[in-house]
Amino acid sequence: MGAAVVTAYALTVDADARDLRAADHLLHALADRLALPGDTVGCTHLVRDGRPRVVVSLSLPSAPLLDTVRERLAAGEYGAVSAGLPDPSGRAVLYPGASRLTGTLTVAEVLERSAIDRVTVLGSPLPPEPDTRMVTRDHVRPQWQGGALVLAATPALGDTLVPFEAPDPTPCCADH
């Protein structure tokens, strides 16, 4: 599949989410409630102004769909809506093929099944071999980097990789 394209047909929703989990939930709720097509790209973006929070963006495949989604969101049920993307480096939650990235796959399968452009391994200057196994943990969150959707991975047991972002991270200071 590869090469997701974030179009000019984008909007940002600021629902005052305090963390990534709440923003992920919002994106999935919007996708379900608005029946968004599978080629929609939904991202989270950290906002560090006087009111730190996580906003979400939706990049849609057409202007008419953008207008429809904007109208449906106009009621304000999900927060403030504005045109465009807040920044070019969002963390993708909704993207073509995301639902097909479950279980253990090879790096080649991750790239073939989804809009992810490449996989990097933290601490390595080289990309992983295509036949390297990746345990997805059913939680694959690539980031936009220079216009490409890039999944950061880390080495794991058994010569496998796992996505860098854990599905259920331990909160900071949980043990004290």
N, C-alpha and C positions, 0 to 999 in steps of 0.2 A: 504494500500500500504506500507507505512513506509520504513525505512532504505535505503536511497539513499547511494550509494557507490561511492566514488570518486576513480576512477581507476588510475593506473599508466599511463594511456593514457591521459595526460593533457598537455596543453600549456597555455602560458600567452601572452596576447596582450597588448602592451603599446601604446595606441593612444594619450597619453598626455591629457587624460580627466581631467578636473579641478574639477568636482563634481560628486556626485552619479547619478544625473539625466542624465548627459551626458554618464556616463558609462552604466547605464541601457539601454539607447537608443542604444548604441553600441552593447550590448549583443543581444537585439531584432533584430537589423539590421543584425548581423552575423547569428543569427538563421534563419532568413528569406532568406537572400542572399545565405547561404550555405546549406539550406534545412536540418538543423541539426535534428536528430531524437529526439523524446520526452524524451528519457532517458539521454539526455545530461544535465550536470549540469554546469551552467554558473554563476560565482560569481564575485563580485567586491572586490577589496583589496586596502586599503589605503596605499600609499607609502609615507614615511616621511624621505626622504633623502634631499639632497640639492635642489631637484626639486619636492616639494610635488605635488602629483597627485593621480588619481585613475586608477589602471590597472584592466583588466578583465582576468579571467581564464575560460577555457573550459575543462571539464573532459568528455571524450568521451568513448563510450562502447567498442571500439576495436582499435587495432593497425592500421589496414588498414584504418579505418575512420580517425584516427589521422593523418596518412600520407597524406590522401586526403585533409583534412582541412589545414594542414600545407602548402601543395603545393599551394592551392588556395589563401592562405594568403601571400605567398611569394612575391607577387607583391608589398607589402608594402602599399597598399591602406588604410589599417586600422591601420598602425603603426608597430612597431617592435614586432616580434614574437620570443618567447624563449620557451624551453622545460620546463615542470613541472609547479608546483604551486608556487606562490611567498611566500605563508604562508599557514598554515593549518586552518585558521579561517575566510574564506571568507564569504561574505554576499550573499546568494543565490537569484538570480533573475530568472534564468531558472533552473527548476528541475522537475522531474516527478510529474505530477498532479497539477502544479502551475496554469494552465489555468482553473482548476476546482474549484478553491478557490475564488468564487465570491458570493456576497450577504451576507446573514446571515446564518451561519452554526453552528452546535454544535462542540465542541472541538473534539468529537469522529469522526465526519464527516471530519474535517480538517485532522486528522491523517489517516483515512481510504482512503481518496481521493488523498493523496499526499505522498511525500517522507519524510515529516516532522516526526521526531522521537518522539518529545515531545513538549508540550507547557508549558511555565512557566509564572507566574504572578509576575510582579515586586512588590517587597515588601512583598511577601508571601513565606513562606518556603514550602508550600504545592502546589501540582499541582492542576489545576482546575478540577472540576468534569466533566466527559465525556459529560453530558447533558447541560453544560454551553454554552450559545449562544455567538457566536463571529461574530461581524459585521466586515467583511473583508475589506471593503472600496475598494475591488478589488485591493489590494496592500499588498501582504503578502511576507515579506522578512526575512526568517529565517537566522540564522548564524550557521556556523560550530563551535561546541564546543566539544572538546574531541572526535572527530570522529562522532558525532551525529548532525543531523540537528535540531536546537532548535529555536522555535518561541517564542520570548518575547512578552507578551501582558500586557495591563493595563486595570484596571476596567473602565467601562463606564456607562452611564445612563441605567436604566432599568435592572440592574443586568446582563449586558452583558460585554464582553471583546472586545477590539480592538487591532490589532497589534500595538506594540510600535511605529514603524516607520509610520509616517503619509505620505499619498501620495503626499501632497502639503504643505510641511512645510513652515512656515513663516521664511524668511531669518533673520539671526541675525541682530539686529539693524535696522530693517525695519521701525521702528517708529521714528527714529531720525537721 
